[in-house]
Amino acid sequence: MIRKINLLQGYLVIPLFLFLTAIFYSQSLKSQVAWIERTPSSASEWFSVAYGNGTFVAVGASGSHYVMTSPDGITWTPRTPAATNAWTAVTYGNGLFVAVSKNGTNRVMTSPNGITWTLQTASANSEWGAITYGNGTFVAVAFSGANRVMTSDNGISWNLRNASVNNTWSSVAYGNNKFVAVSNDGANRVMTSPDGNTWTSQTAAAANGWGTVVYGGNKFVAVASDGTNRVMTSTDGITWVARTAINTGDWANVAYGSGKFVAVAYSGSSRVMTSTDGIT
């Protein structure tokens, strides 16, 4: 497994593909869960994966392939990106896959099926690092740049928005009628928005390097790469409560599905942890 913390100029990126490209064993008091290694289309630096319309789509920042697709997460096929940018995140919404990049002339690309991609013009040449879809709107956040939020109702035409503060925003999610973004630096490491346009700073449970936030089971859950308590939860995105991870691993990503949160780490004695409530 390749540690990618330093790949994007020191910024914490979100390698969702850790779920699919490594074997992990999570030992808890109750059970041990085995993960099965799968072969990607190439040994590229994969950073994000999304699911929609019966297809998994993964994007990467370098290598021989920058996009690959799979119907089942097991067998992967390389696809041609719209440009060989450092594609850092992809999401699915409104019948469209949308990916964002940290570099290049055009830093957005879209596809209805994950196979054929079209370049779109981002609202600014910021280092876009995360994207989500909710309530009819795509929202992307950036590691750096004068404007670190952009929104679109169709994935094609984008509008600049002002972040509540110019932190290194690493992740954004939608749930409970609001967008929530987390950061790995700054005084206020959470910001919320009802529509993606106007953002308000919120106080994180701790000044940790928050790498990913997700919504599921009627709550937001975020994980961090450092700090004493490396998980925090919130029902509204405003008030956050610190939670104890299974160890002080370098927790990089968390996802939700089928009634369970699953987090993965770069380091630690156990590099996968699961929770049915985000608390235990």
N, C-alpha and C positions, 0 to 999 in steps of 0.2 A: 504494500500500500504506500502511495506517495503522499507525503505531507505537503499541502499546497498553501499553507498560510502565507508564504512569501511570494507566491506567484504573481499576484496582482499588486505589486509595489507595496507589500506589507499589509494589505488589507485582508481582513478575514472574509473569505468567500465561502460559498455554501455548496459543498460537493455532495449533492443529493445522490450521486451515483455510487457513493459508498455503500448504499443499500444493495447494489446489484453486483459489485465487482470484487467483493472480498468475503472471506469466511470469518464469521464472528461467533464467539461463544459467550453467552451472558449467564453468569452463575449467580443465582439469587438463593434465598433461603428455601424457596419452593420448587424451582425448576431450572433446567438448563435448556436453552433453545439453540439449535444449530442453524447456521445460515449456509446456503449453497452458493458456491462461486459460479458465475456465468461469464461467458466470453463476450467481450464487446466487439464491435466491428473493427476496432483498431486500438492500439495502446495509446490513445490520445489522452489529453488532460480534460476529462469530463467533469463538468461543473454543476449541471442542473438537469433534472428530468421532470417531465409533466405527463399527465395522462388525459386523454380526451378522444371521443369518437372511436373508442375501441383500440387506440394506439398509444404506446409509450413513445415519447420523443425526448432524446437526450441531446444536449448541446455542450460544446467544449471550447477551450480557449486556444488550443494549439494541437498540432499533430497532423496526421494524414487525412483524418476525417474530422469535421466540425459538427456534423449532425448524424445521428443514427436513429432508426425507428425499430419498434418491435411490437408484435401483436400480443405478446404474453410476458415480456420481461426476460425471456430466456434466449431466444434467437434474435440477433440484431443485424440490421442491414444498413450499410453506409448510405448517406444521402448527400447531395451537393448543396452547400449553403449558398445564400445569396451573395455572401462575401466572406473571405477568410479573416474575419474579425475575431477578437477574443470574446466569444459569446459566453456570458456569465450566468444568464438566467432565462428560463422559458416558462410560460404558463399557457393555460387553455381557457378560453371563454368565448361565448357568442359564436360558436362554430369555427373558431380560429385559434391556431397556435401563434403566439407572439413571443419573440426572443429579443433580448437587449444585450448590448455590448459595451465594453469599457473603452474601445478604441475604434478607429475607422472613420470613414467619411459619412456613411449612413449607419447609424447605430441601432436600428430596429429592422427586424425582418419578420414577415408573416407567412403563414401557410395554412390552407384549409385541411390538409391531410398529413403534414409532417414530411412530405416528399418533395413537393415543388415549393420553393421559397422565393419571396419577392422583397427587395429592399424597400424600406420606408425611411423617411427623414425624421430623426429625433428632434425634439424642440430645442436641444442644446447639445453640444459635444462634451457633456459631462461623462464621468466614469460610471455608467449605469450598472448596478450590481444586483438588483432584485426587481421582480415584477409579480403582480397578482391581478386577479379579476374579481370584481364584486359589484352587485347592484348596477349592472350595465356599464361599468367603467373599468378600464385597465389603468392601473397605477404602477409607475416605476419609481424607484428611489436610487440615489447615486452615492458612491463613495466620496466623490469630490465634484467641484464645479460651483459656479456662481448660483445656479438654481439646481436644487437636488431632488426635485419632484417633477414628474410630468404625467399628464393624464390623457386618455383617449377613449372615446366611446366606440371606436371601430378598429383600433389597432393600427390605423393608417395615418390619420391626422392627429398630431400631438400638440398639447398646450403646456407651457411652462407654469409651474406653481412654486410658491415659496415654502420651503421647509420651515418649521418653527425655529430651527437653529441649524447651522451648517455643520452638523456632525458627520461622521462616516457611517451613513445609514446602510445597514447590511441586510435587512430583511423587511418585508411588508406582508401583511395578511389582512383578510377581510372576515368579519364575523360580528354578530350582534349589532348589525346596522352601522358598523363603522370600520374604517381602515386603521390599522395599528402598525407602526414601524418601530424597529429597535436599532440601536447603535452600539458600537463597541468603544465609543469614546464620548467625551463631553460631560457637562454638568447634568443635563437632563437627557437620559438615554432612551426615552420613549416619546413618541408623538402620535397623536390621534387626529382623525378627520372623519366627519360624517359623510363626506362626498368626494374626498381626494383633492379638493381645491383649497380649503382653508385648514391649516394644521395648528394644533395646540400642544405645547410641551407638557409632558407628564413625568413624574418622578419614578424611576425604576426602583425595584426592591433593594438593589445594591448597584454600586458603580462598577459592574463587571463588564467584560467584553462580550456583550450579547450578540450572538451570531445569527440566530434564527427565531422567528416567532410563527406560531401556527394557531389556528382556531379549530376546536373540536370539542364535543361533549359539553357544550355551553360555556366554554372558557378559552381564554388565550393562554398558551404555554410558551415560554421562551427558555432557551438554554444558552449557557455561556462557556467561554474557554478558560476563564479564570475566576478567582474569588472564592469565598468560603462557601456560600450557597449558590450553586450553579444552575438552579432552576428557579423560575418565578412564574406565578399564575395570577390571572385576573379574570373576573367575569365581565368587566366593562372596559378594559384597556386603560383605565385611569388609576385605580387603586391596585397595587401589586403586592403580593405576599411572597417572601422568599421560601423556597423549598430545598430540601437536601437531596442532592444527586446520590447515586450509589457509591461514587468515589469522586476524587478531585481530578477526573479525567478532563481532557481538552475537548469538551462537548461542542460539536460543530453544527449539528443539524437535528431537527425534530420534525416528525410528520404524524398525521392522524389518519386512521382508517379502521373500519370494522370495530369501533368501540375501544380502540387502544392507541395510546401515544407510543411512538418508538423513537428513541434518540440514539445517535451514533457519535463516537469520539475519535479524535486522532490518536489519543494516548490514554493510558490508564490500565488498571488490572482487568477491568471488564469494559469493553468498548461498545457495548450495546446495552441500553436499559429500556424497560417497558413499564407502562403505567396505564391503568384503566381510568384514572381520575386526574392525572397530572400532578398529584400530590405525593403519593407513595410510589 
